[in-house]
Structure formats: C-alpha cells, structure tokens
C-alpha cells in the first residue's frame, strides 16, 4: 500500500490529483445530464447526435494544435486556461436549461466552445503525469488517479439520472461547470518549469511534422489508434447516441440509464483496485483482448434491453476498458520521449476521435431507418472483431514494459 500511494508524497502530484478528482466529480454527471437536456428540448435522436457532434468536431479539429501548445507553453497553464473556458460554457448551458430558454442551436454553439477547450486540454492532461512523479512510479500514479475517479464514475451517472428526474438536467450541468473552475484554481499550486525554448521553438509546422514522423513510424502506436478510430465511432453512435433513446423507449428510463453507466464505472473501479497488485509485461496484448469486452453491452441492449442484464454487461465492459487504459498509458509514458508526449497523445486522440462525429451523426438516422436494436447487434459484433485485429501485429502483441520495476505477476 505504501508503494501504491507513493506518488501522493509529491506536492505537485497531490495538487494535480485533487484538481482532477474535483473536475471528474462534475464530468461524470454531465454526460447523462446533457443527453437528457437535449432530449427535453427535442426528442429526436438526430438532435442529440448533432449536439454531441458539435462538441467532438472542434475537439478533433484542434487536437493537433493543442498538443503543440501543451509541449511548447507548459501543460499546467494550458489545463488551467481551458478549464476556465469549459467551466463558463457549461454554466451557460446550465443556465439556459434551468430557465427553460434552451434551444438546440444555443446548445450546439456552447458545446462547440467546450469541445475546442477540450481539444487543448486533453493532450496536456495526458502528457503532464510524467512531469509529476519519478519514472518508476508511473503505474502507481496512473492507478492513484484511476481508483477515486472510477469511484466517482460509479456515483456520478446514477446521481445525475436521479437529478434529471427530480429537478431537471440543468443542475447537474451547473455542478460540472463549477468543478471546472475550482479545478483551475487548485492547479495554480502546481509548479512545473516551462519547456526550454531550444527544445520546442521550432515552429508549429515543424513540431507537428516531428510528432507525425514519430507516430507513423511506430507500428504499435498507429495500429491501435486505427482500431480505436472505428471503435469510438461505434461507441459514440450506438451506445452514447442510441442508448439514451432506447432507454426512453423501454422500461429502462432515464434513471435506469444512469445506473447502466454507473455499472460500467463499477467495473472500472473493481479492476483498478485489482491492478494495484498486477503489472503487465505485455500491456497492449492484454489491453486489446480486454477492450473487446466493450462490445458486450451493445449485444445485450440489441437482443434484450433489460436493466439488470445491461448493467452486468457494462460492468464487464468497464473491467475491459480499465485494463486497456492502464496498458495504453504505460505504453505511451514509458516508450514515447517526454518532450513530444503531448504531441504524440494529440495524434493518438485525433486518430481515435476523428470518426466520432460520423458515428454521432449517422447512427441516429440509421436507428430510425433500420431499428435501434438491430443496429446495436451489428455494432456489437463489429466492435469485438475490430478490437482484436491489432493483435495480428507482433509489435502490439509483444510490446514490453520499459521499466525495471515491472513485476512478474502476469507473464507475457
């Protein structure tokens, strides 16, 4: 336990950890709340897909610039500034929803602002951890972040579902906006030197080219990202867009959908606690095998949308996703040079997210034309197959841990 909690002895990491925890407390409520806020304005799956795409499209467009900005100007400053922008835009959405003056185009504009801020924040968040703890504490630091975040993910969606029913979705969105601002304030305590000018002052195009060269010549990196481009399109279209609509059309309901999302978070939490005692010698092999389990909820919802079975399926999917998340973060943090880590994460995120708007915009009309449940079934089978394809590459199957601290609990 002392080894598992060692990163918290670092003052910078403690402040970062607390800021992320507060931020996550609001974010876990926002997804469910925003979905039903849109459905209160318009009950069309297409409207929900449009609002979700308004967040993801600018997020994809500006990701590469976000990675360069984080590597150049300092990741802490970028996180603080974008948290303020996200907090104010989310509070504006909350105000419109609470006062009953929300219209779809208002939500589209404000979520686009939020998505732009997210594009700059995500590479910075992903790349900052190696600057906060020693290299041999990367695994422990990732899990110290993951365990309480996953615990909040258990409570957040369920609480958000209850708030939607009792007082409406606007209040959950207001909490999320406030937590962004509080997290930005706490991050002022993190002291990390800005990058040396000689390392990163080559210019935007040169920095992007350097990151792209590393990305395209690293097989394990682009192979997994290519897979996730399709996997995330399926998740965003089938689960995130059609799922809430299916919940309102069946006995699951809004509160039930919140429980389904919370069950997924329970899987994250249980797995992250177990992983404290385990380490991967082959992080991507185990990660891709495990993430294929995320196709199970789609199959369950497609064949028989019952609350209990859907909760069990998302619990299993949460376990698989957490295994992949840890494996991927370790692969990136241990194998990618620190000075280009945010840029590499931005290429990772761009490739992984680029098809999300397509899924969000296409699955709504597809569900109306073909039927939501048949679309879910096909999407579930496709998800499993696509997740397993990268394992055909030896560079994915055999990528090792790079630190001497890796234990022998799981043998490759």
C-alpha positions as CSV (number, residue, x, y, z in Angstrom):
1,X,0.0,0.0,0.0
2,X,2.9,2.4,0.8
3,X,4.3,1.8,-2.7
4,X,0.8,2.2,-4.3
5,X,0.4,5.6,-2.6
6,X,3.9,6.8,-3.1
7,X,3.0,9.4,-5.8
8,X,0.9,11.3,-3.3
9,X,4.1,12.3,-1.4
10,X,4.9,14.6,-4.4
11,X,3.4,18.0,-3.8
12,X,2.8,18.8,-7.4
13,X,1.2,15.4,-8.0
14,X,-1.1,15.9,-4.9
15,X,-2.5,19.2,-6.3
16,X,-2.9,17.7,-9.8
17,X,-4.6,14.7,-8.3
18,X,-7.1,16.8,-6.3
19,X,-7.9,19.1,-9.2
20,X,-8.6,16.1,-11.5
21,X,-10.7,14.5,-8.8
22,X,-12.9,17.6,-8.4
23,X,-13.1,18.0,-12.2
24,X,-14.1,14.4,-12.6
25,X,-16.9,14.7,-10.0
26,X,-18.7,17.1,-12.2
27,X,-17.9,15.5,-15.5
28,X,-19.3,12.1,-14.5
29,X,-22.7,13.8,-14.1
30,X,-22.5,15.9,-17.2
31,X,-22.8,13.1,-19.9
32,X,-26.1,11.8,-18.7
33,X,-27.4,15.3,-17.9
34,X,-26.5,16.8,-21.3
35,X,-28.1,13.8,-23.2
36,X,-31.4,14.3,-21.4
37,X,-31.2,18.1,-21.6
38,X,-31.1,17.8,-25.3
39,X,-34.0,15.3,-25.4
40,X,-36.1,17.6,-23.3
41,X,-35.6,20.3,-26.0
42,X,-36.1,17.8,-28.8
43,X,-36.9,14.1,-28.6
44,X,-35.1,13.4,-31.9
45,X,-32.1,11.2,-31.9
46,X,-30.7,13.4,-34.7
47,X,-30.8,16.4,-32.5
48,X,-28.9,14.6,-29.8
49,X,-26.3,13.4,-32.3
50,X,-25.9,17.0,-33.6
51,X,-25.2,18.4,-30.2
52,X,-22.8,15.7,-29.3
53,X,-21.1,16.2,-32.7
54,X,-20.8,19.9,-32.0
55,X,-18.5,19.0,-29.1
56,X,-16.5,16.3,-30.9
57,X,-15.9,18.0,-34.3
58,X,-13.9,21.1,-32.9
59,X,-12.3,18.8,-30.4
60,X,-10.9,16.7,-33.3
61,X,-10.1,19.7,-35.5
62,X,-8.0,21.4,-32.8
63,X,-6.3,18.4,-31.1
64,X,-3.0,18.7,-33.0
65,X,-2.7,22.3,-32.2
66,X,-3.5,21.5,-28.6
67,X,-0.6,19.0,-28.4
68,X,1.9,21.5,-29.8
69,X,0.6,24.3,-27.4
70,X,1.0,22.0,-24.4
71,X,4.5,20.9,-25.3
72,X,5.5,24.4,-26.0
73,X,3.9,26.6,-23.4
74,X,3.6,24.3,-20.4
75,X,0.9,21.7,-19.7
76,X,-0.3,23.2,-16.4
77,X,-1.0,26.6,-17.9
78,X,-3.0,25.1,-20.8
79,X,-5.1,22.9,-18.4
80,X,-5.9,26.0,-16.2
81,X,-6.9,28.2,-19.1
82,X,-9.1,25.6,-20.8
83,X,-10.7,24.6,-17.5
84,X,-12.0,28.2,-17.2
85,X,-13.4,28.3,-20.7
86,X,-15.1,24.9,-20.2
87,X,-16.5,25.9,-16.9
88,X,-18.0,29.1,-18.2
89,X,-19.5,27.5,-21.3
90,X,-21.0,24.6,-19.2
91,X,-22.5,27.1,-16.7
92,X,-24.1,29.0,-19.7
93,X,-25.7,25.7,-20.9
94,X,-26.9,25.0,-17.4
95,X,-28.5,28.5,-17.1
96,X,-30.3,28.0,-20.4
97,X,-31.6,24.6,-19.4
98,X,-32.7,25.7,-15.9
99,X,-34.5,28.7,-17.1
100,X,-36.2,26.8,-19.9
101,X,-34.8,29.1,-22.7
102,X,-32.5,26.5,-24.3
103,X,-32.7,25.9,-28.0
104,X,-30.8,23.3,-30.0
105,X,-28.6,25.9,-31.7
106,X,-27.7,27.5,-28.4
107,X,-26.5,24.1,-27.2
108,X,-24.6,23.5,-30.4
109,X,-22.7,26.7,-30.1
110,X,-21.8,26.3,-26.4
111,X,-20.8,22.7,-26.7
112,X,-18.6,23.6,-29.7
113,X,-16.8,26.1,-27.4
114,X,-16.4,23.4,-24.8
115,X,-15.1,21.0,-27.4
116,X,-12.5,23.5,-28.5
117,X,-11.2,23.9,-25.0
118,X,-11.2,20.1,-24.5
119,X,-9.0,19.8,-27.6
120,X,-6.3,21.8,-26.0
121,X,-6.7,20.3,-22.5
122,X,-6.7,16.6,-23.3
123,X,-3.1,16.3,-24.7
124,X,-1.9,18.5,-21.8
125,X,-3.6,16.2,-19.2
126,X,-2.3,13.1,-20.9
127,X,1.3,14.4,-21.0
128,X,1.7,16.0,-17.6
129,X,1.9,13.0,-15.4
130,X,5.5,12.0,-16.2
131,X,6.5,15.5,-15.1
132,X,5.0,15.0,-11.6
133,X,6.4,11.7,-10.4
134,X,9.6,9.6,-10.9
135,X,9.6,7.1,-13.7
136,X,9.4,4.1,-11.5
137,X,6.1,5.4,-10.1
138,X,4.2,5.8,-13.4
139,X,2.0,2.7,-12.8
140,X,1.2,3.7,-9.2
141,X,0.4,7.3,-10.3
142,X,-2.0,6.2,-13.0
143,X,-3.8,3.9,-10.6
144,X,-3.9,6.6,-7.8
145,X,-5.7,8.8,-10.3
146,X,-7.9,6.0,-11.6
147,X,-9.2,4.5,-8.4
148,X,-11.0,7.6,-7.0
149,X,-12.1,8.8,-10.4
150,X,-13.7,5.4,-11.1
151,X,-15.4,5.6,-7.7
152,X,-16.9,8.9,-8.7
153,X,-17.9,7.4,-12.0
154,X,-20.0,4.9,-10.0
155,X,-21.9,7.6,-8.3
156,X,-22.0,10.4,-10.8
157,X,-24.2,8.9,-13.6
158,X,-26.7,7.5,-11.1
159,X,-26.9,10.7,-9.2
160,X,-27.2,12.6,-12.5
161,X,-30.1,10.3,-13.6
162,X,-31.9,11.0,-10.3
163,X,-31.4,14.8,-10.6
164,X,-32.7,14.7,-14.2
165,X,-35.9,13.1,-12.9
166,X,-36.3,15.2,-9.7
167,X,-35.1,18.7,-10.6
168,X,-34.0,18.5,-14.3
169,X,-30.7,18.1,-16.1
170,X,-29.6,21.8,-15.7
171,X,-28.5,21.5,-12.1
172,X,-26.1,18.6,-12.9
173,X,-24.6,20.6,-15.7
174,X,-24.2,23.6,-13.3
175,X,-22.2,21.3,-10.9
176,X,-19.9,20.3,-13.8
177,X,-19.3,24.0,-14.7
178,X,-18.4,24.9,-11.1
179,X,-16.0,22.0,-10.8
180,X,-14.0,23.1,-13.8
181,X,-13.4,26.5,-12.2
182,X,-12.5,25.0,-8.8
183,X,-10.0,22.6,-10.5
184,X,-8.4,25.5,-12.4
185,X,-7.9,27.3,-9.0
186,X,-6.2,24.3,-7.4
187,X,-3.9,23.8,-10.3
188,X,-2.3,27.2,-9.5
189,X,-0.4,25.2,-6.8
190,X,1.4,23.0,-9.4
191,X,4.9,24.3,-10.1
192,X,6.5,22.8,-13.2
193,X,9.2,24.6,-15.2
194,X,8.1,25.6,-18.7
195,X,9.9,23.7,-21.5
196,X,13.3,25.1,-22.6
197,X,12.9,27.3,-25.6
198,X,15.6,25.4,-27.5
199,X,13.7,22.2,-27.4
200,X,10.3,23.4,-28.6
201,X,10.7,26.7,-30.5
202,X,10.9,25.1,-34.0
203,X,7.6,26.4,-35.1
204,X,4.1,24.9,-35.3
205,X,4.6,23.1,-38.6
206,X,8.0,21.7,-37.6
207,X,6.6,20.5,-34.3
208,X,3.6,18.8,-36.0
209,X,5.9,17.2,-38.6
210,X,8.2,15.8,-35.9
211,X,5.2,14.3,-34.0
212,X,3.8,12.9,-37.2
213,X,7.1,11.2,-38.1
214,X,7.3,9.5,-34.8
215,X,3.6,8.4,-34.9
216,X,3.7,6.9,-38.4
217,X,7.0,5.1,-37.9
218,X,5.8,3.5,-34.6
219,X,3.8,0.5,-35.6
220,X,2.2,-0.4,-32.3
221,X,1.0,3.2,-32.0
222,X,-0.7,3.7,-35.3
223,X,-2.1,0.1,-35.3
224,X,-4.0,0.6,-32.0
225,X,-5.1,4.1,-32.9
226,X,-6.5,3.0,-36.3
227,X,-8.6,0.4,-34.5
228,X,-9.9,2.9,-32.0
229,X,-10.9,5.2,-34.7
230,X,-13.6,2.7,-35.6
231,X,-14.3,1.5,-32.1
232,X,-15.0,5.0,-30.8
233,X,-17.3,5.7,-33.8
234,X,-19.3,2.6,-32.8
235,X,-19.4,3.6,-29.1
236,X,-20.4,7.2,-29.8
237,X,-23.1,6.3,-32.3
238,X,-24.6,3.1,-30.9
239,X,-24.1,3.3,-27.1
240,X,-23.9,7.1,-26.4
241,X,-26.4,8.3,-29.0
242,X,-28.9,5.4,-29.5
243,X,-28.6,4.1,-25.9
244,X,-30.4,7.0,-24.2
245,X,-33.1,6.9,-26.9
246,X,-33.6,3.2,-26.4
247,X,-33.8,3.8,-22.6
248,X,-36.6,6.3,-23.0
249,X,-38.5,3.9,-25.3
250,X,-38.3,0.9,-23.0
251,X,-38.7,0.2,-19.3
252,X,-35.1,1.3,-18.6
253,X,-35.9,5.0,-18.4
254,X,-33.6,8.0,-17.6
255,X,-32.7,6.8,-14.1
256,X,-32.0,3.3,-15.4
257,X,-29.7,4.6,-18.0
258,X,-27.8,6.4,-15.3
259,X,-27.5,3.1,-13.4
260,X,-26.2,1.4,-16.5
261,X,-23.4,4.0,-16.9
262,X,-22.7,3.6,-13.2
263,X,-22.3,-0.2,-13.5
264,X,-19.7,0.4,-16.1
265,X,-17.9,2.6,-13.7
266,X,-18.1,-0.1,-11.0
267,X,-16.2,-2.3,-13.5
268,X,-13.6,0.4,-13.8
269,X,-13.3,0.7,-10.1
270,X,-13.0,-3.0,-9.3
271,X,-10.5,-3.5,-12.0
272,X,-8.3,-0.6,-11.0
273,X,-8.2,-1.9,-7.4
274,X,-7.1,-5.3,-8.6
275,X,-4.5,-3.8,-10.9
276,X,-2.7,-2.2,-8.0
277,X,-1.2,-5.7,-7.4
278,X,-0.6,-6.6,-11.0
279,X,1.6,-5.4,-13.8
280,X,1.7,-6.1,-17.5
281,X,4.7,-7.4,-19.2
282,X,2.8,-7.1,-22.4
283,X,0.4,-4.1,-21.8
284,X,-1.1,-3.9,-25.3
285,X,-1.7,-7.6,-25.7
286,X,-3.8,-7.7,-22.5
287,X,-5.3,-4.3,-23.3
288,X,-6.7,-5.2,-26.7
289,X,-8.0,-8.6,-25.6
290,X,-9.8,-6.9,-22.7
291,X,-11.3,-3.9,-24.6
292,X,-13.1,-6.3,-26.9
293,X,-15.5,-6.9,-24.0
294,X,-16.9,-3.4,-24.6
295,X,-18.9,-5.0,-27.4
296,X,-20.9,-7.0,-24.9
297,X,-23.3,-4.1,-23.8
298,X,-24.2,-3.4,-27.4
299,X,-25.2,-7.0,-28.0
300,X,-27.2,-7.2,-24.7
301,X,-29.1,-4.0,-25.5
302,X,-29.7,-5.2,-29.0
303,X,-31.0,-8.6,-28.2
304,X,-32.9,-7.8,-24.9
305,X,-32.8,-4.3,-23.4
306,X,-33.3,-5.2,-19.7
307,X,-31.9,-3.1,-16.9
308,X,-30.2,-5.9,-14.9
309,X,-28.5,-7.6,-17.9
310,X,-27.4,-4.3,-19.3
311,X,-25.8,-3.3,-16.0
312,X,-24.0,-6.7,-15.9
313,X,-22.8,-6.2,-19.4
314,X,-21.5,-2.7,-18.8
315,X,-19.8,-3.9,-15.6
316,X,-17.8,-6.4,-17.7
317,X,-17.1,-3.7,-20.3
318,X,-15.8,-1.4,-17.6
319,X,-13.3,-4.1,-16.5
320,X,-12.0,-4.5,-20.0
321,X,-11.7,-0.8,-20.6
322,X,-9.7,-0.1,-17.4
323,X,-7.2,-2.9,-18.4
324,X,-6.7,-1.2,-21.7
325,X,-6.5,2.3,-20.3
326,X,-3.7,1.3,-17.9
327,X,-1.9,-0.7,-20.6
328,X,-2.1,2.2,-23.1
329,X,-0.9,4.8,-20.7
330,X,2.1,2.7,-19.6
331,X,3.0,2.1,-23.2
332,X,2.8,5.8,-24.1
333,X,4.5,7.1,-20.9
334,X,7.3,4.6,-21.0
335,X,8.1,4.4,-24.7
336,X,7.4,7.9,-26.1
337,X,10.0,10.7,-25.5
338,X,8.8,13.1,-22.8
339,X,9.4,16.2,-24.9
340,X,6.9,15.1,-27.5
341,X,4.5,13.2,-25.4
342,X,1.6,15.7,-25.6
343,X,2.0,15.9,-29.4
344,X,2.0,12.1,-29.7
345,X,-1.1,11.9,-27.5
346,X,-2.7,14.5,-29.8
347,X,-2.1,12.3,-32.8
348,X,-3.4,9.4,-30.8
349,X,-6.5,11.3,-29.9
350,X,-7.0,12.7,-33.4
351,X,-6.9,9.3,-34.9
352,X,-9.1,7.8,-32.2
353,X,-11.7,10.6,-32.2
354,X,-11.8,11.6,-35.9
355,X,-14.7,9.3,-36.7
356,X,-16.7,10.0,-33.5
357,X,-18.8,12.8,-35.2
358,X,-19.6,10.4,-38.0
359,X,-20.9,7.9,-35.6
360,X,-22.9,10.5,-33.7
361,X,-24.5,11.9,-36.9
362,X,-25.0,8.6,-38.7
363,X,-26.4,6.3,-36.1
364,X,-29.4,8.4,-35.2
365,X,-30.9,8.3,-38.7
366,X,-29.7,4.7,-39.1
367,X,-31.6,3.7,-36.0
368,X,-34.7,5.4,-37.2
369,X,-34.5,3.7,-40.6
370,X,-33.5,0.2,-39.6
371,X,-34.4,0.0,-35.9
372,X,-32.3,0.7,-32.9
373,X,-31.9,-2.9,-31.7
374,X,-30.8,-4.4,-35.0
375,X,-28.2,-1.6,-35.3
376,X,-27.0,-2.3,-31.7
377,X,-26.5,-6.0,-32.6
378,X,-24.4,-5.4,-35.7
379,X,-22.4,-2.8,-33.9
380,X,-21.6,-5.2,-31.0
381,X,-20.3,-7.9,-33.3
382,X,-18.3,-5.4,-35.3
383,X,-16.8,-3.9,-32.1
384,X,-15.4,-7.3,-31.0
385,X,-13.8,-8.1,-34.3
386,X,-12.2,-4.6,-34.8
387,X,-10.7,-4.7,-31.3
388,X,-8.9,-7.9,-31.9
389,X,-7.4,-7.1,-35.3
390,X,-4.4,-5.1,-34.0
391,X,-3.2,-8.3,-32.2
392,X,-2.2,-9.6,-35.6
393,X,0.8,-7.2,-35.3
394,X,3.7,-8.6,-33.3
395,X,4.7,-5.0,-32.3
396,X,1.3,-4.8,-30.5
397,X,1.3,-8.3,-29.0
398,X,4.9,-8.2,-27.7
399,X,5.4,-4.6,-26.7
400,X,7.1,-4.9,-23.2
401,X,7.2,-2.7,-20.1
402,X,10.1,-0.4,-20.3
403,X,10.8,-0.1,-16.5
404,X,12.7,-2.4,-14.4
405,X,10.0,-2.0,-11.7
406,X,7.6,-4.2,-13.7
407,X,6.8,-7.3,-11.6
408,X,6.3,-10.8,-12.7
409,X,2.7,-11.3,-11.6
410,X,1.4,-11.5,-15.2
411,X,3.6,-13.4,-17.6
412,X,3.6,-12.4,-21.2
